Amino acid sequence: MSHSLGIRQAQKQKTRQALLDAALVLLEEQSLSSLGLREVTRAVGVAPTAFYRHFRSTADLGVALVEEALGSLHPMIGATVSADGDTDERIARAVDLIAHHVDAYPAHVRFIARERHGGVAPVREAIRRELTRFAEEVKAELAGHPEAEGWRDDDLLMLATLYVDQMLMTASLFLEALEYGGRERERAADLATRQLRLISTGREHWPK
């Protein structure tokens, strides 16, 4: 009996992931607000009623995509803003990590960039929650830097939020560069590096 339950559970998870993957492909050409569940189930080859065994609505599916797209980034946060190395080394590491993430998950990055200000409220809220978590994680990491001594808590959170916003902007730059190749990628990396240096310069001179 337990073996049969395990097989059914594995099949259910496989179908759920197939629905997420199919939706992500379809969302390359449209927004979530225009996506129909029949499109998704047709792409997977299951009946429309099967959709509701996994998601309450396309908005619910969108929230799951947010968790999939952004959840994997949390371990990267520490490495991106680690105190290891000097400022230039930290910036180079951050830009490189973001570039590699965009290379590996371009469809996820496009989805977040589009739906962050899109028309589906639960998805916008899910993205906002994840980005707030990122900011808190970055703040906790920054608090351990020697440069953070004497900083007010709200100023440290403001700085963390700046870094998170800049990470998203950098991801968008690399996403656009995918269409044009190497030279555009170099320009994106250079611009992202200079923008992060500007934030770091402001950080050094911020009154405590």
Protein Blocks (a to p, Z undefined) as FASTA:
>chain_A
ZZmmmmmmmmmmmmmmmmmmmmmmmmmmbcfklpcfklmmmmnopafklmmmmbgbfklm
mmmmmmmmmmmmmmmmmmmmpcghcfklmmmmmmmmmmmmmmmmmmlmmmmmmmmmmcbf
klmmmmmmmmmmmmmmmmmmmmmpmklgopafklmmmmmmmmmmmmmmmmmmmmmmmmno
jmlmmmmmmmmmmmmmmmmmmmmmpcZZ
